[in-house]
Amino acid sequence: MERSVRLGRHTQITLCVTTAQDTERTCELWIVCVDDDVYVRALSGVRAWWYRRVAGSTAQVWCADGIVQASFEPVPDPGLLERIDAAYEEKYGLGWPGPVGFLTAPAARAATLRVVGAADTGGPTGTPSDAA
């Protein structure tokens, strides 16, 4: 099973980004699956610090299964963005419009990334608590 599919079972992941100053920053992200691919969104849009750092790049993703090096690909397809909206509403919509309303707003939609597990990832290399 592709590693990104396994990430989709989780409610959220922790993104660990090494900054230009060689320090690590983390943030919690809500994730959804559409057609066995995993997607994340920057709530505050393309200006979010983590989005600018990882869009078109790689970073560590921490989840209950361990640590995965993943790449992040922008999603320009309007039809797919609508399906990702629906996935966020279905998965997290209990408090609608609350946080999901922000995640389906135009700014967040513009900051949608597909999370792709690195090809050389044979399995988890640790747990988030091990890496802290």
MODELLER restraints for C-alpha pairs under 7 A, 6 or more apart:
rsr = mdl.restraints
at = mdl.atoms
rsr.add(forms.Gaussian(group=physical.xy_distance, feature=features.Distance(at['CA:3:A'], at['CA:117:A']), mean=5.33, stdev=0.5))
rsr.add(forms.Gaussian(group=physical.xy_distance, feature=features.Distance(at['CA:4:A'], at['CA:37:A']), mean=6.51, stdev=0.5))
rsr.add(forms.Gaussian(group=physical.xy_distance, feature=features.Distance(at['CA:4:A'], at['CA:38:A']), mean=6.07, stdev=0.5))
rsr.add(forms.Gaussian(group=physical.xy_distance, feature=features.Distance(at['CA:4:A'], at['CA:115:A']), mean=6.56, stdev=0.5))
rsr.add(forms.Gaussian(group=physical.xy_distance, feature=features.Distance(at['CA:4:A'], at['CA:116:A']), mean=5.47, stdev=0.5))
rsr.add(forms.Gaussian(group=physical.xy_distance, feature=features.Distance(at['CA:4:A'], at['CA:117:A']), mean=5.00, stdev=0.5))
rsr.add(forms.Gaussian(group=physical.xy_distance, feature=features.Distance(at['CA:5:A'], at['CA:36:A']), mean=5.51, stdev=0.5))
rsr.add(forms.Gaussian(group=physical.xy_distance, feature=features.Distance(at['CA:5:A'], at['CA:37:A']), mean=6.08, stdev=0.5))
rsr.add(forms.Gaussian(group=physical.xy_distance, feature=features.Distance(at['CA:5:A'], at['CA:38:A']), mean=6.62, stdev=0.5))
rsr.add(forms.Gaussian(group=physical.xy_distance, feature=features.Distance(at['CA:8:A'], at['CA:31:A']), mean=6.77, stdev=0.5))
rsr.add(forms.Gaussian(group=physical.xy_distance, feature=features.Distance(at['CA:8:A'], at['CA:32:A']), mean=6.11, stdev=0.5))
rsr.add(forms.Gaussian(group=physical.xy_distance, feature=features.Distance(at['CA:8:A'], at['CA:33:A']), mean=5.43, stdev=0.5))
rsr.add(forms.Gaussian(group=physical.xy_distance, feature=features.Distance(at['CA:8:A'], at['CA:38:A']), mean=5.60, stdev=0.5))
rsr.add(forms.Gaussian(group=physical.xy_distance, feature=features.Distance(at['CA:11:A'], at['CA:30:A']), mean=6.09, stdev=0.5))
rsr.add(forms.Gaussian(group=physical.xy_distance, feature=features.Distance(at['CA:11:A'], at['CA:31:A']), mean=6.23, stdev=0.5))
rsr.add(forms.Gaussian(group=physical.xy_distance, feature=features.Distance(at['CA:12:A'], at['CA:28:A']), mean=6.61, stdev=0.5))
rsr.add(forms.Gaussian(group=physical.xy_distance, feature=features.Distance(at['CA:12:A'], at['CA:29:A']), mean=5.37, stdev=0.5))
rsr.add(forms.Gaussian(group=physical.xy_distance, feature=features.Distance(at['CA:12:A'], at['CA:30:A']), mean=4.39, stdev=0.5))
rsr.add(forms.Gaussian(group=physical.xy_distance, feature=features.Distance(at['CA:12:A'], at['CA:31:A']), mean=5.54, stdev=0.5))
rsr.add(forms.Gaussian(group=physical.xy_distance, feature=features.Distance(at['CA:13:A'], at['CA:28:A']), mean=5.83, stdev=0.5))
rsr.add(forms.Gaussian(group=physical.xy_distance, feature=features.Distance(at['CA:13:A'], at['CA:29:A']), mean=5.43, stdev=0.5))
rsr.add(forms.Gaussian(group=physical.xy_distance, feature=features.Distance(at['CA:13:A'], at['CA:30:A']), mean=6.62, stdev=0.5))
rsr.add(forms.Gaussian(group=physical.xy_distance, feature=features.Distance(at['CA:13:A'], at['CA:61:A']), mean=6.53, stdev=0.5))
rsr.add(forms.Gaussian(group=physical.xy_distance, feature=features.Distance(at['CA:13:A'], at['CA:62:A']), mean=5.79, stdev=0.5))
rsr.add(forms.Gaussian(group=physical.xy_distance, feature=features.Distance(at['CA:13:A'], at['CA:63:A']), mean=5.17, stdev=0.5))
rsr.add(forms.Gaussian(group=physical.xy_distance, feature=features.Distance(at['CA:14:A'], at['CA:26:A']), mean=6.45, stdev=0.5))
rsr.add(forms.Gaussian(group=physical.xy_distance, feature=features.Distance(at['CA:14:A'], at['CA:27:A']), mean=5.60, stdev=0.5))
rsr.add(forms.Gaussian(group=physical.xy_distance, feature=features.Distance(at['CA:14:A'], at['CA:28:A']), mean=4.55, stdev=0.5))
rsr.add(forms.Gaussian(group=physical.xy_distance, feature=features.Distance(at['CA:14:A'], at['CA:29:A']), mean=6.18, stdev=0.5))
rsr.add(forms.Gaussian(group=physical.xy_distance, feature=features.Distance(at['CA:14:A'], at['CA:61:A']), mean=5.73, stdev=0.5))
rsr.add(forms.Gaussian(group=physical.xy_distance, feature=features.Distance(at['CA:14:A'], at['CA:62:A']), mean=4.92, stdev=0.5))
rsr.add(forms.Gaussian(group=physical.xy_distance, feature=features.Distance(at['CA:14:A'], at['CA:63:A']), mean=6.46, stdev=0.5))
rsr.add(forms.Gaussian(group=physical.xy_distance, feature=features.Distance(at['CA:15:A'], at['CA:26:A']), mean=5.37, stdev=0.5))
rsr.add(forms.Gaussian(group=physical.xy_distance, feature=features.Distance(at['CA:15:A'], at['CA:27:A']), mean=5.40, stdev=0.5))
rsr.add(forms.Gaussian(group=physical.xy_distance, feature=features.Distance(at['CA:15:A'], at['CA:28:A']), mean=6.34, stdev=0.5))
rsr.add(forms.Gaussian(group=physical.xy_distance, feature=features.Distance(at['CA:15:A'], at['CA:60:A']), mean=6.05, stdev=0.5))
rsr.add(forms.Gaussian(group=physical.xy_distance, feature=features.Distance(at['CA:15:A'], at['CA:61:A']), mean=4.73, stdev=0.5))
rsr.add(forms.Gaussian(group=physical.xy_distance, feature=features.Distance(at['CA:15:A'], at['CA:62:A']), mean=6.26, stdev=0.5))
rsr.add(forms.Gaussian(group=physical.xy_distance, feature=features.Distance(at['CA:16:A'], at['CA:24:A']), mean=6.51, stdev=0.5))
rsr.add(forms.Gaussian(group=physical.xy_distance, feature=features.Distance(at['CA:16:A'], at['CA:25:A']), mean=5.77, stdev=0.5))
rsr.add(forms.Gaussian(group=physical.xy_distance, feature=features.Distance(at['CA:16:A'], at['CA:26:A']), mean=4.47, stdev=0.5))
rsr.add(forms.Gaussian(group=physical.xy_distance, feature=features.Distance(at['CA:16:A'], at['CA:27:A']), mean=6.92, stdev=0.5))
rsr.add(forms.Gaussian(group=physical.xy_distance, feature=features.Distance(at['CA:16:A'], at['CA:59:A']), mean=6.43, stdev=0.5))
rsr.add(forms.Gaussian(group=physical.xy_distance, feature=features.Distance(at['CA:16:A'], at['CA:60:A']), mean=5.16, stdev=0.5))
rsr.add(forms.Gaussian(group=physical.xy_distance, feature=features.Distance(at['CA:16:A'], at['CA:61:A']), mean=6.10, stdev=0.5))
rsr.add(forms.Gaussian(group=physical.xy_distance, feature=features.Distance(at['CA:17:A'], at['CA:24:A']), mean=5.51, stdev=0.5))
rsr.add(forms.Gaussian(group=physical.xy_distance, feature=features.Distance(at['CA:17:A'], at['CA:25:A']), mean=5.32, stdev=0.5))
rsr.add(forms.Gaussian(group=physical.xy_distance, feature=features.Distance(at['CA:17:A'], at['CA:26:A']), mean=6.18, stdev=0.5))
rsr.add(forms.Gaussian(group=physical.xy_distance, feature=features.Distance(at['CA:17:A'], at['CA:59:A']), mean=5.73, stdev=0.5))
rsr.add(forms.Gaussian(group=physical.xy_distance, feature=features.Distance(at['CA:17:A'], at['CA:60:A']), mean=6.69, stdev=0.5))
rsr.add(forms.Gaussian(group=physical.xy_distance, feature=features.Distance(at['CA:18:A'], at['CA:24:A']), mean=4.43, stdev=0.5))
rsr.add(forms.Gaussian(group=physical.xy_distance, feature=features.Distance(at['CA:18:A'], at['CA:25:A']), mean=6.42, stdev=0.5))
rsr.add(forms.Gaussian(group=physical.xy_distance, feature=features.Distance(at['CA:29:A'], at['CA:40:A']), mean=6.65, stdev=0.5))
rsr.add(forms.Gaussian(group=physical.xy_distance, feature=features.Distance(at['CA:30:A'], at['CA:40:A']), mean=6.43, stdev=0.5))
rsr.add(forms.Gaussian(group=physical.xy_distance, feature=features.Distance(at['CA:31:A'], at['CA:38:A']), mean=6.63, stdev=0.5))
rsr.add(forms.Gaussian(group=physical.xy_distance, feature=features.Distance(at['CA:31:A'], at['CA:39:A']), mean=5.65, stdev=0.5))
rsr.add(forms.Gaussian(group=physical.xy_distance, feature=features.Distance(at['CA:31:A'], at['CA:40:A']), mean=5.04, stdev=0.5))
rsr.add(forms.Gaussian(group=physical.xy_distance, feature=features.Distance(at['CA:32:A'], at['CA:38:A']), mean=5.69, stdev=0.5))
rsr.add(forms.Gaussian(group=physical.xy_distance, feature=features.Distance(at['CA:32:A'], at['CA:39:A']), mean=5.45, stdev=0.5))
rsr.add(forms.Gaussian(group=physical.xy_distance, feature=features.Distance(at['CA:32:A'], at['CA:40:A']), mean=6.87, stdev=0.5))
rsr.add(forms.Gaussian(group=physical.xy_distance, feature=features.Distance(at['CA:32:A'], at['CA:87:A']), mean=6.16, stdev=0.5))
rsr.add(forms.Gaussian(group=physical.xy_distance, feature=features.Distance(at['CA:32:A'], at['CA:88:A']), mean=6.28, stdev=0.5))
rsr.add(forms.Gaussian(group=physical.xy_distance, feature=features.Distance(at['CA:33:A'], at['CA:39:A']), mean=6.27, stdev=0.5))
rsr.add(forms.Gaussian(group=physical.xy_distance, feature=features.Distance(at['CA:34:A'], at['CA:84:A']), mean=6.56, stdev=0.5))
rsr.add(forms.Gaussian(group=physical.xy_distance, feature=features.Distance(at['CA:37:A'], at['CA:114:A']), mean=6.96, stdev=0.5))
rsr.add(forms.Gaussian(group=physical.xy_distance, feature=features.Distance(at['CA:38:A'], at['CA:114:A']), mean=5.76, stdev=0.5))
rsr.add(forms.Gaussian(group=physical.xy_distance, feature=features.Distance(at['CA:38:A'], at['CA:115:A']), mean=5.35, stdev=0.5))
rsr.add(forms.Gaussian(group=physical.xy_distance, feature=features.Distance(at['CA:39:A'], at['CA:112:A']), mean=6.81, stdev=0.5))
rsr.add(forms.Gaussian(group=physical.xy_distance, feature=features.Distance(at['CA:39:A'], at['CA:113:A']), mean=5.55, stdev=0.5))
rsr.add(forms.Gaussian(group=physical.xy_distance, feature=features.Distance(at['CA:39:A'], at['CA:114:A']), mean=4.48, stdev=0.5))
rsr.add(forms.Gaussian(group=physical.xy_distance, feature=features.Distance(at['CA:39:A'], at['CA:115:A']), mean=5.66, stdev=0.5))
rsr.add(forms.Gaussian(group=physical.xy_distance, feature=features.Distance(at['CA:40:A'], at['CA:112:A']), mean=5.83, stdev=0.5))
rsr.add(forms.Gaussian(group=physical.xy_distance, feature=features.Distance(at['CA:40:A'], at['CA:113:A']), mean=5.41, stdev=0.5))
rsr.add(forms.Gaussian(group=physical.xy_distance, feature=features.Distance(at['CA:40:A'], at['CA:114:A']), mean=6.60, stdev=0.5))
rsr.add(forms.Gaussian(group=physical.xy_distance, feature=features.Distance(at['CA:41:A'], at['CA:103:A']), mean=6.87, stdev=0.5))
rsr.add(forms.Gaussian(group=physical.xy_distance, feature=features.Distance(at['CA:41:A'], at['CA:108:A']), mean=5.78, stdev=0.5))
rsr.add(forms.Gaussian(group=physical.xy_distance, feature=features.Distance(at['CA:41:A'], at['CA:109:A']), mean=6.89, stdev=0.5))
rsr.add(forms.Gaussian(group=physical.xy_distance, feature=features.Distance(at['CA:41:A'], at['CA:111:A']), mean=5.48, stdev=0.5))
rsr.add(forms.Gaussian(group=physical.xy_distance, feature=features.Distance(at['CA:41:A'], at['CA:112:A']), mean=4.49, stdev=0.5))
rsr.add(forms.Gaussian(group=physical.xy_distance, feature=features.Distance(at['CA:41:A'], at['CA:113:A']), mean=6.22, stdev=0.5))
rsr.add(forms.Gaussian(group=physical.xy_distance, feature=features.Distance(at['CA:42:A'], at['CA:48:A']), mean=6.35, stdev=0.5))
rsr.add(forms.Gaussian(group=physical.xy_distance, feature=features.Distance(at['CA:42:A'], at['CA:51:A']), mean=6.35, stdev=0.5))
rsr.add(forms.Gaussian(group=physical.xy_distance, feature=features.Distance(at['CA:42:A'], at['CA:108:A']), mean=5.44, stdev=0.5))
rsr.add(forms.Gaussian(group=physical.xy_distance, feature=features.Distance(at['CA:42:A'], at['CA:111:A']), mean=5.43, stdev=0.5))
rsr.add(forms.Gaussian(group=physical.xy_distance, feature=features.Distance(at['CA:42:A'], at['CA:112:A']), mean=6.84, stdev=0.5))
rsr.add(forms.Gaussian(group=physical.xy_distance, feature=features.Distance(at['CA:43:A'], at['CA:102:A']), mean=6.46, stdev=0.5))
rsr.add(forms.Gaussian(group=physical.xy_distance, feature=features.Distance(at['CA:43:A'], at['CA:103:A']), mean=5.63, stdev=0.5))
rsr.add(forms.Gaussian(group=physical.xy_distance, feature=features.Distance(at['CA:43:A'], at['CA:108:A']), mean=4.97, stdev=0.5))
rsr.add(forms.Gaussian(group=physical.xy_distance, feature=features.Distance(at['CA:44:A'], at['CA:107:A']), mean=6.42, stdev=0.5))
rsr.add(forms.Gaussian(group=physical.xy_distance, feature=features.Distance(at['CA:44:A'], at['CA:108:A']), mean=6.07, stdev=0.5))
rsr.add(forms.Gaussian(group=physical.xy_distance, feature=features.Distance(at['CA:45:A'], at['CA:107:A']), mean=4.57, stdev=0.5))
rsr.add(forms.Gaussian(group=physical.xy_distance, feature=features.Distance(at['CA:45:A'], at['CA:108:A']), mean=4.64, stdev=0.5))
rsr.add(forms.Gaussian(group=physical.xy_distance, feature=features.Distance(at['CA:45:A'], at['CA:110:A']), mean=6.39, stdev=0.5))
rsr.add(forms.Gaussian(group=physical.xy_distance, feature=features.Distance(at['CA:45:A'], at['CA:111:A']), mean=5.04, stdev=0.5))
rsr.add(forms.Gaussian(group=physical.xy_distance, feature=features.Distance(at['CA:46:A'], at['CA:52:A']), mean=6.56, stdev=0.5))
rsr.add(forms.Gaussian(group=physical.xy_distance, feature=features.Distance(at['CA:46:A'], at['CA:110:A']), mean=6.76, stdev=0.5))
rsr.add(forms.Gaussian(group=physical.xy_distance, feature=features.Distance(at['CA:46:A'], at['CA:111:A']), mean=5.01, stdev=0.5))
rsr.add(forms.Gaussian(group=physical.xy_distance, feature=features.Distance(at['CA:54:A'], at['CA:72:A']), mean=6.25, stdev=0.5))
rsr.add(forms.Gaussian(group=physical.xy_distance, feature=features.Distance(at['CA:55:A'], at['CA:72:A']), mean=5.40, stdev=0.5))
rsr.add(forms.Gaussian(group=physical.xy_distance, feature=features.Distance(at['CA:55:A'], at['CA:73:A']), mean=6.14, stdev=0.5))
rsr.add(forms.Gaussian(group=physical.xy_distance, feature=features.Distance(at['CA:55:A'], at['CA:74:A']), mean=6.45, stdev=0.5))
rsr.add(forms.Gaussian(group=physical.xy_distance, feature=features.Distance(at['CA:56:A'], at['CA:71:A']), mean=6.95, stdev=0.5))
rsr.add(forms.Gaussian(group=physical.xy_distance, feature=features.Distance(at['CA:56:A'], at['CA:72:A']), mean=5.39, stdev=0.5))
rsr.add(forms.Gaussian(group=physical.xy_distance, feature=features.Distance(at['CA:56:A'], at['CA:73:A']), mean=5.23, stdev=0.5))
rsr.add(forms.Gaussian(group=physical.xy_distance, feature=features.Distance(at['CA:56:A'], at['CA:74:A']), mean=6.87, stdev=0.5))
rsr.add(forms.Gaussian(group=physical.xy_distance, feature=features.Distance(at['CA:57:A'], at['CA:71:A']), mean=5.49, stdev=0.5))
rsr.add(forms.Gaussian(group=physical.xy_distance, feature=features.Distance(at['CA:57:A'], at['CA:72:A']), mean=5.81, stdev=0.5))
rsr.add(forms.Gaussian(group=physical.xy_distance, feature=features.Distance(at['CA:58:A'], at['CA:69:A']), mean=6.76, stdev=0.5))
rsr.add(forms.Gaussian(group=physical.xy_distance, feature=features.Distance(at['CA:58:A'], at['CA:70:A']), mean=5.35, stdev=0.5))
rsr.add(forms.Gaussian(group=physical.xy_distance, feature=features.Distance(at['CA:58:A'], at['CA:71:A']), mean=4.10, stdev=0.5))
rsr.add(forms.Gaussian(group=physical.xy_distance, feature=features.Distance(at['CA:58:A'], at['CA:72:A']), mean=6.21, stdev=0.5))
rsr.add(forms.Gaussian(group=physical.xy_distance, feature=features.Distance(at['CA:59:A'], at['CA:69:A']), mean=5.70, stdev=0.5))
rsr.add(forms.Gaussian(group=physical.xy_distance, feature=features.Distance(at['CA:59:A'], at['CA:70:A']), mean=5.66, stdev=0.5))
rsr.add(forms.Gaussian(group=physical.xy_distance, feature=features.Distance(at['CA:59:A'], at['CA:71:A']), mean=6.54, stdev=0.5))
rsr.add(forms.Gaussian(group=physical.xy_distance, feature=features.Distance(at['CA:60:A'], at['CA:67:A']), mean=6.57, stdev=0.5))
rsr.add(forms.Gaussian(group=physical.xy_distance, feature=features.Distance(at['CA:60:A'], at['CA:68:A']), mean=5.64, stdev=0.5))
rsr.add(forms.Gaussian(group=physical.xy_distance, feature=features.Distance(at['CA:60:A'], at['CA:69:A']), mean=4.53, stdev=0.5))
rsr.add(forms.Gaussian(group=physical.xy_distance, feature=features.Distance(at['CA:60:A'], at['CA:70:A']), mean=6.14, stdev=0.5))
rsr.add(forms.Gaussian(group=physical.xy_distance, feature=features.Distance(at['CA:61:A'], at['CA:67:A']), mean=5.69, stdev=0.5))
rsr.add(forms.Gaussian(group=physical.xy_distance, feature=features.Distance(at['CA:61:A'], at['CA:68:A']), mean=5.17, stdev=0.5))
rsr.add(forms.Gaussian(group=physical.xy_distance, feature=features.Distance(at['CA:61:A'], at['CA:69:A']), mean=6.17, stdev=0.5))
rsr.add(forms.Gaussian(group=physical.xy_distance, feature=features.Distance(at['CA:61:A'], at['CA:70:A']), mean=6.63, stdev=0.5))
rsr.add(forms.Gaussian(group=physical.xy_distance, feature=features.Distance(at['CA:62:A'], at['CA:68:A']), mean=6.47, stdev=0.5))
rsr.add(forms.Gaussian(group=physical.xy_distance, feature=features.Distance(at['CA:62:A'], at['CA:128:A']), mean=5.57, stdev=0.5))
rsr.add(forms.Gaussian(group=physical.xy_distance, feature=features.Distance(at['CA:63:A'], at['CA:128:A']), mean=6.71, stdev=0.5))
rsr.add(forms.Gaussian(group=physical.xy_distance, feature=features.Distance(at['CA:64:A'], at['CA:127:A']), mean=6.75, stdev=0.5))
rsr.add(forms.Gaussian(group=physical.xy_distance, feature=features.Distance(at['CA:65:A'], at['CA:124:A']), mean=6.29, stdev=0.5))
rsr.add(forms.Gaussian(group=physical.xy_distance, feature=features.Distance(at['CA:65:A'], at['CA:127:A']), mean=6.84, stdev=0.5))
rsr.add(forms.Gaussian(group=physical.xy_distance, feature=features.Distance(at['CA:66:A'], at['CA:124:A']), mean=4.55, stdev=0.5))
rsr.add(forms.Gaussian(group=physical.xy_distance, feature=features.Distance(at['CA:66:A'], at['CA:125:A']), mean=6.05, stdev=0.5))
rsr.add(forms.Gaussian(group=physical.xy_distance, feature=features.Distance(at['CA:66:A'], at['CA:126:A']), mean=4.89, stdev=0.5))
rsr.add(forms.Gaussian(group=physical.xy_distance, feature=features.Distance(at['CA:66:A'], at['CA:127:A']), mean=4.19, stdev=0.5))
rsr.add(forms.Gaussian(group=physical.xy_distance, feature=features.Distance(at['CA:66:A'], at['CA:128:A']), mean=6.37, stdev=0.5))
rsr.add(forms.Gaussian(group=physical.xy_distance, feature=features.Distance(at['CA:67:A'], at['CA:124:A']), mean=5.34, stdev=0.5))
rsr.add(forms.Gaussian(group=physical.xy_distance, feature=features.Distance(at['CA:67:A'], at['CA:125:A']), mean=5.64, stdev=0.5))
rsr.add(forms.Gaussian(group=physical.xy_distance, feature=features.Distance(at['CA:67:A'], at['CA:126:A']), mean=5.72, stdev=0.5))
rsr.add(forms.Gaussian(group=physical.xy_distance, feature=features.Distance(at['CA:67:A'], at['CA:127:A']), mean=6.05, stdev=0.5))
rsr.add(forms.Gaussian(group=physical.xy_distance, feature=features.Distance(at['CA:67:A'], at['CA:128:A']), mean=6.76, stdev=0.5))
rsr.add(forms.Gaussian(group=physical.xy_distance, feature=features.Distance(at['CA:68:A'], at['CA:117:A']), mean=6.66, stdev=0.5))
rsr.add(forms.Gaussian(group=physical.xy_distance, feature=features.Distance(at['CA:68:A'], at['CA:121:A']), mean=6.94, stdev=0.5))
rsr.add(forms.Gaussian(group=physical.xy_distance, feature=features.Distance(at['CA:68:A'], at['CA:124:A']), mean=6.31, stdev=0.5))
rsr.add(forms.Gaussian(group=physical.xy_distance, feature=features.Distance(at['CA:69:A'], at['CA:117:A']), mean=6.28, stdev=0.5))
rsr.add(forms.Gaussian(group=physical.xy_distance, feature=features.Distance(at['CA:69:A'], at['CA:118:A']), mean=5.72, stdev=0.5))
rsr.add(forms.Gaussian(group=physical.xy_distance, feature=features.Distance(at['CA:70:A'], at['CA:115:A']), mean=6.33, stdev=0.5))
rsr.add(forms.Gaussian(group=physical.xy_distance, feature=features.Distance(at['CA:70:A'], at['CA:116:A']), mean=5.32, stdev=0.5))
rsr.add(forms.Gaussian(group=physical.xy_distance, feature=features.Distance(at['CA:70:A'], at['CA:117:A']), mean=4.38, stdev=0.5))
rsr.add(forms.Gaussian(group=physical.xy_distance, feature=features.Distance(at['CA:70:A'], at['CA:118:A']), mean=5.14, stdev=0.5))
rsr.add(forms.Gaussian(group=physical.xy_distance, feature=features.Distance(at['CA:71:A'], at['CA:115:A']), mean=5.90, stdev=0.5))
rsr.add(forms.Gaussian(group=physical.xy_distance, feature=features.Distance(at['CA:71:A'], at['CA:116:A']), mean=5.14, stdev=0.5))
rsr.add(forms.Gaussian(group=physical.xy_distance, feature=features.Distance(at['CA:71:A'], at['CA:117:A']), mean=6.45, stdev=0.5))
rsr.add(forms.Gaussian(group=physical.xy_distance, feature=features.Distance(at['CA:71:A'], at['CA:118:A']), mean=6.71, stdev=0.5))
rsr.add(forms.Gaussian(group=physical.xy_distance, feature=features.Distance(at['CA:72:A'], at['CA:113:A']), mean=5.64, stdev=0.5))
rsr.add(forms.Gaussian(group=physical.xy_distance, feature=features.Distance(at['CA:72:A'], at['CA:114:A']), mean=5.49, stdev=0.5))
rsr.add(forms.Gaussian(group=physical.xy_distance, feature=features.Distance(at['CA:72:A'], at['CA:115:A']), mean=4.91, stdev=0.5))
rsr.add(forms.Gaussian(group=physical.xy_distance, feature=features.Distance(at['CA:72:A'], at['CA:116:A']), mean=6.28, stdev=0.5))
rsr.add(forms.Gaussian(group=physical.xy_distance, feature=features.Distance(at['CA:73:A'], at['CA:113:A']), mean=5.19, stdev=0.5))
rsr.add(forms.Gaussian(group=physical.xy_distance, feature=features.Distance(at['CA:73:A'], at['CA:114:A']), mean=5.03, stdev=0.5))
rsr.add(forms.Gaussian(group=physical.xy_distance, feature=features.Distance(at['CA:73:A'], at['CA:115:A']), mean=6.75, stdev=0.5))
rsr.add(forms.Gaussian(group=physical.xy_distance, feature=features.Distance(at['CA:74:A'], at['CA:112:A']), mean=6.05, stdev=0.5))
rsr.add(forms.Gaussian(group=physical.xy_distance, feature=features.Distance(at['CA:74:A'], at['CA:113:A']), mean=4.58, stdev=0.5))
rsr.add(forms.Gaussian(group=physical.xy_distance, feature=features.Distance(at['CA:74:A'], at['CA:114:A']), mean=6.36, stdev=0.5))
rsr.add(forms.Gaussian(group=physical.xy_distance, feature=features.Distance(at['CA:75:A'], at['CA:112:A']), mean=5.79, stdev=0.5))
rsr.add(forms.Gaussian(group=physical.xy_distance, feature=features.Distance(at['CA:75:A'], at['CA:113:A']), mean=5.73, stdev=0.5))
rsr.add(forms.Gaussian(group=physical.xy_distance, feature=features.Distance(at['CA:75:A'], at['CA:114:A']), mean=6.65, stdev=0.5))
rsr.add(forms.Gaussian(group=physical.xy_distance, feature=features.Distance(at['CA:81:A'], at['CA:109:A']), mean=6.75, stdev=0.5))
rsr.add(forms.Gaussian(group=physical.xy_distance, feature=features.Distance(at['CA:85:A'], at['CA:104:A']), mean=5.45, stdev=0.5))
rsr.add(forms.Gaussian(group=physical.xy_distance, feature=features.Distance(at['CA:88:A'], at['CA:100:A']), mean=6.53, stdev=0.5))
rsr.add(forms.Gaussian(group=physical.xy_distance, feature=features.Distance(at['CA:89:A'], at['CA:100:A']), mean=6.23, stdev=0.5))
rsr.add(forms.Gaussian(group=physical.xy_distance, feature=features.Distance(at['CA:92:A'], at['CA:100:A']), mean=6.51, stdev=0.5))
rsr.add(forms.Gaussian(group=physical.xy_distance, feature=features.Distance(at['CA:93:A'], at['CA:100:A']), mean=6.16, stdev=0.5))
rsr.add(forms.Gaussian(group=physical.xy_distance, feature=features.Distance(at['CA:102:A'], at['CA:108:A']), mean=6.99, stdev=0.5))
